[in-house]
Amino acid sequence: MNDFDKLVLDYEKASSKPDKQHSMLPTLLSLLELNETHVVVDVGCGNGFFTLPIAQKARHVIGIDNSLEQLSRTTPAPNIEYICADMLTYDYPSCDRISCPFVLNYIQSPDDLISLFTRFHMALREEGRLVSIIDMPTSLVHDYRKFGAIKKVKTSPLKEGTLLEIELYNENSLIVKLNSIYHEKEVLEDCLKNVGFKKISWAEPVVSQEGIDLKGKDYWERYKENCDVAYLVAKK
């Protein structure tokens, strides 16, 4: 769907986006509720943008990605292990947390979602949890450029399985274009329940104090009013 080996340098620029640094990252970390005993698997880890901060709060982190070029851009750490693998066929190790920001939008069917969630559920220990960030536009053209993205429906209407074109921006400058799949919340919830997840919830984004200092409260209030991503938590 996206050749991240070729997109690696452009996609890496997204790491500096204010929304990614000051809302997506702190929200993900908050929802994971990490401590120093936890083993975490970060699925679709890419260049390690989320992996490294997770490792600062956990005992051990395994980053999984199918792009060798992306993995070559990661920062080594004593408690991080990076593995090149296909997330749909990888045998996940026993763990306390699974982080998978944005990768669910690359799964093309509910059957494949169920297959992946089955692997996640089997790997998670009791009381373990899955946390994901999901592209979730609310219109055929969700113009959120000022806050980091434009998400366009390629084949209307907006429904389960719709193809999305995503343009990522930083300060109104285009960084990279990606292709993605839209999943309805109800479909994701049904797939998670199908494999045994017991508690499924959707969380609101948070913003770091550094982000507020940088952009101001009004900016982030407007950001949250029409946010184009959703935060999913599923507990075993």
C-alpha positions in Angstrom: 0.0 0.0 0.0 3.0 2.3 0.8 6.6 1.6 0.0 8.2 2.9 3.1 11.6 1.9 1.9 11.3 4.6 -0.7 9.3 7.0 1.5 11.7 6.7 4.5 13.3 10.2 4.3 10.1 12.0 3.6 8.1 10.1 6.2 10.8 10.7 8.8 10.0 14.5 8.5 6.6 13.7 10.1 8.4 13.1 13.4 8.8 16.9 13.8 5.0 17.6 13.3 3.6 19.4 16.4 0.5 17.1 16.5 2.7 14.0 16.5 5.2 15.3 19.1 2.8 17.1 21.5 -0.4 15.2 21.3 -0.1 11.8 19.6 3.0 10.8 21.6 1.9 11.9 25.0 -1.6 10.5 24.5 -0.2 7.1 23.5 2.2 7.0 26.4 -0.7 8.0 28.8 -3.0 5.2 27.5 -0.2 2.5 27.7 0.2 3.2 31.5 3.7 1.9 31.5 6.0 0.9 34.3 9.5 -0.5 34.6 8.3 -4.1 34.7 6.5 -4.1 31.3 7.5 -5.8 28.1 6.1 -3.9 25.2 5.7 -4.7 21.5 5.6 -1.7 19.2 4.1 -2.8 15.9 4.9 -0.8 12.8 7.7 1.0 14.7 9.2 2.6 11.7 12.1 4.8 12.7 11.4 4.4 16.4 9.6 7.7 17.0 7.2 6.0 19.5 9.5 3.1 20.4 12.3 5.1 22.1 10.0 7.1 24.5 8.2 3.8 25.3 11.5 2.2 26.2 12.3 5.0 28.6 9.3 3.9 30.7 9.3 0.1 30.2 11.7 -2.8 30.9 12.0 -4.1 27.4 10.6 -3.1 24.0 10.4 -5.1 20.7 9.9 -2.9 17.7 8.4 -4.7 14.6 8.5 -3.2 11.1 8.6 -4.7 7.6 10.8 -1.9 6.2 14.5 -2.4 6.6 15.1 1.2 5.5 12.9 2.5 8.3 14.6 0.3 10.8 18.0 1.6 9.7 16.9 5.0 11.0 16.2 3.9 14.5 18.2 4.9 17.6 19.7 2.0 19.5 19.0 1.5 23.2 19.9 -1.2 25.6 16.4 -2.3 26.2 15.1 -2.1 22.6 15.2 -5.0 20.1 14.2 -4.2 16.5 12.9 -6.9 14.2 12.0 -6.8 10.5 8.9 -8.9 10.1 5.3 -8.9 8.6 2.9 -7.9 11.4 0.3 -10.3 10.0 2.4 -13.4 10.2 4.9 -12.6 13.1 4.7 -14.8 16.2 4.4 -12.2 18.9 6.2 -12.9 22.2 4.5 -12.8 25.5 4.1 -9.1 26.5 2.2 -6.7 28.7 1.4 -4.0 26.2 1.1 -3.8 22.4 1.4 -0.4 20.8 0.3 -0.1 17.1 -0.1 3.5 16.1 -1.7 3.9 12.6 -0.9 0.4 11.4 -4.5 -0.8 11.6 -5.2 1.5 8.7 -3.0 -0.7 6.6 -5.1 -3.8 7.2 -7.5 -4.2 4.3 -10.3 -6.4 5.6 -12.1 -7.4 8.8 -10.9 -10.9 8.4 -7.3 -9.7 8.4 -8.1 -7.5 11.5 -9.4 -10.6 13.3 -6.3 -12.5 12.4 -4.0 -9.8 13.7 -6.1 -9.2 16.8 -6.0 -13.0 17.5 -2.2 -12.9 17.5 -2.2 -9.8 19.7 -4.6 -11.4 22.2 -2.6 -14.6 22.4 0.6 -12.6 23.1 -0.8 -10.3 25.8 -0.6 -11.4 29.4 -3.6 -11.2 31.7 -4.5 -7.5 32.2 -2.5 -6.6 29.1 -3.7 -4.0 26.7 -3.5 -2.9 23.1 -3.3 0.8 22.3 -3.7 2.2 18.8 -3.9 5.5 17.0 -6.2 5.3 14.0 -6.9 7.6 11.0 -10.5 8.6 11.5 -11.6 11.4 9.1 -15.2 12.5 9.4 -15.9 13.8 5.9 -14.9 13.1 2.3 -12.2 15.7 2.5 -11.1 16.2 6.1 -9.0 19.4 5.7 -6.9 19.5 8.8 -3.8 21.0 7.1 -3.2 23.6 9.7 -2.9 20.9 12.3 -1.0 18.4 10.3 -3.0 16.5 7.7 -5.6 16.4 4.9 -7.4 13.1 4.6 -9.4 12.4 1.4 -11.8 9.6 0.5 -10.7 8.1 -2.8 -14.0 6.2 -3.4 -17.0 7.7 -1.7 -19.0 7.3 0.4 -17.0 7.2 3.7 -17.6 3.6 4.9 -15.8 0.5 6.1 -12.9 -0.4 3.7 -12.9 3.0 1.9 -9.5 3.9 0.5 -8.0 7.1 1.9 -5.3 9.4 0.6 -3.4 11.1 3.4 -1.3 14.2 3.0 0.9 15.0 6.0 1.8 18.6 6.6 4.1 20.6 8.9 3.3 24.3 9.2 1.3 24.1 5.9 4.2 22.5 4.0 3.5 19.1 2.4 5.7 16.3 3.8 4.5 13.1 2.2 1.4 11.4 0.7 0.2 8.0 2.0 -2.5 5.5 1.2 -4.7 4.1 3.9 -7.9 2.2 4.7 -10.8 3.6 6.7 -12.2 1.4 9.4 -15.4 2.1 11.3 -15.3 2.1 15.1 -18.0 -0.5 15.2 -16.1 -2.9 12.9 -12.9 -2.6 15.0 -14.9 -3.2 18.2 -16.6 -6.2 16.8 -13.3 -7.7 15.6 -11.7 -7.2 19.0 -14.7 -8.7 20.9 -14.6 -11.6 18.4 -11.1 -12.7 19.6 -11.7 -12.2 23.3 -10.8 -8.6 24.3 -13.1 -7.7 27.2 -12.9 -3.9 27.6 -12.8 -1.7 24.6 -12.8 2.1 24.8 -12.0 5.3 22.9 -10.0 8.0 24.5 -9.7 11.8 23.9 -6.3 13.2 22.9 -4.2 15.0 25.4 -1.6 17.8 24.8 1.8 18.2 26.5 2.6 21.3 28.5 5.4 21.9 26.0 2.9 21.9 23.2 0.7 24.4 25.0 3.7 26.6 25.6 4.7 26.3 21.9 1.3 26.8 20.2 -1.0 28.2 22.9 -4.3 26.8 24.4 -6.5 28.1 21.6 -4.6 26.2 18.9 -5.0 22.9 20.7 -8.6 23.5 21.6 -9.3 23.9 17.9 -7.1 20.9 17.2 -9.2 18.7 19.5 -12.6 20.0 18.2 -12.3 18.2 14.9 -9.5 15.7 15.5 -8.9 13.4 12.5 -7.4 10.5 14.6 -9.0 8.2 17.2 -7.4 6.5 20.2 -8.3 2.9 20.8 -7.7 0.9 24.0 -8.5 -2.8 24.2 -7.9 -4.7 27.4 -7.6 -8.5 27.7 
